[in-house]
Amino acid sequence: MNIKEIYAQFRAPVRRGARVEFQGKPGTITKVYGLAVRVRLDGMTLSRPYLLSELQWLDQEAQQPQAGGEPSLA
């Protein structure tokens, strides 16, 4: 599954460095692979794997997609 397909399904800026929240705890995506990502929760040393469906997206891009509805691939 590529980034465009992931964006179409989850409407989220799936990229390294994106800010997310898991069960009320904020964190940062460190790696993207398939339908899972590795996230380092704030205050933790190591990242852990999470499914995209388990995360809430905190980045502004998640609420306001770019013109044309295409995800940012930066």
C-alpha positions as CSV (number, residue, x, y, z in Angstrom):
1,M,0.0,0.0,0.0
2,N,1.5,3.4,-1.0
3,I,1.1,6.8,0.6
4,K,-1.7,7.9,-1.7
5,E,-3.8,4.8,-0.9
6,I,-3.2,5.2,2.8
7,Y,-4.3,8.9,2.5
8,A,-7.4,7.9,0.6
9,Q,-8.4,5.5,3.3
10,F,-7.4,7.4,6.5
11,R,-7.4,11.1,5.3
12,A,-4.2,11.5,7.3
13,P,-0.8,13.0,6.6
14,V,1.1,9.7,6.9
15,R,4.7,10.7,7.0
16,R,7.7,10.6,9.3
17,G,7.6,13.4,11.7
18,A,3.8,13.7,11.8
19,R,2.2,14.3,15.2
20,V,-0.3,11.8,16.4
21,E,-2.1,10.8,19.6
22,F,-2.6,7.3,21.0
23,Q,-5.1,6.8,23.9
24,G,-4.6,10.5,24.8
25,K,-0.8,10.4,24.7
26,P,0.9,12.5,22.0
27,G,3.8,11.3,19.9
28,T,5.7,11.5,16.6
29,I,5.8,9.0,13.7
30,T,9.3,7.7,13.3
31,K,8.7,5.1,10.5
32,V,5.9,4.3,8.0
33,Y,5.5,0.7,6.7
34,G,2.2,-0.6,5.2
35,L,-0.8,0.0,7.4
36,A,1.4,0.3,10.5
37,V,3.7,3.0,11.8
38,R,6.3,3.3,14.5
39,V,5.5,6.1,17.0
40,R,7.7,7.5,19.7
41,L,5.3,8.8,22.4
42,D,6.4,12.0,24.1
43,G,8.7,11.3,27.0
44,M,9.6,7.8,25.7
45,T,13.1,6.8,24.4
46,L,12.0,4.0,21.9
47,S,9.3,3.9,19.3
48,R,6.6,1.2,19.1
49,P,4.5,-0.1,16.3
50,Y,0.8,1.0,16.0
51,L,-1.9,0.5,13.4
52,L,-3.1,3.6,11.6
53,S,-6.6,2.9,12.8
54,E,-5.4,3.2,16.4
55,L,-4.1,6.8,16.0
56,Q,-5.6,10.3,16.0
57,W,-3.8,12.8,13.8
58,L,-2.7,16.1,15.4
59,D,-1.1,17.8,12.4
60,Q,-3.0,20.7,10.8
61,E,-2.8,18.9,7.4
62,A,-5.1,16.1,8.8
63,Q,-8.0,18.6,9.1
64,Q,-7.2,20.6,6.0
65,P,-6.0,18.6,3.0
66,Q,-4.2,20.5,0.2
67,A,-6.2,21.9,-2.7
68,G,-7.2,19.0,-5.0
69,G,-7.5,16.6,-2.0
70,E,-3.9,15.2,-2.6
71,P,-1.7,14.4,0.4
72,S,1.5,16.2,1.1
73,L,4.3,13.9,0.1
74,A,7.0,16.1,1.5
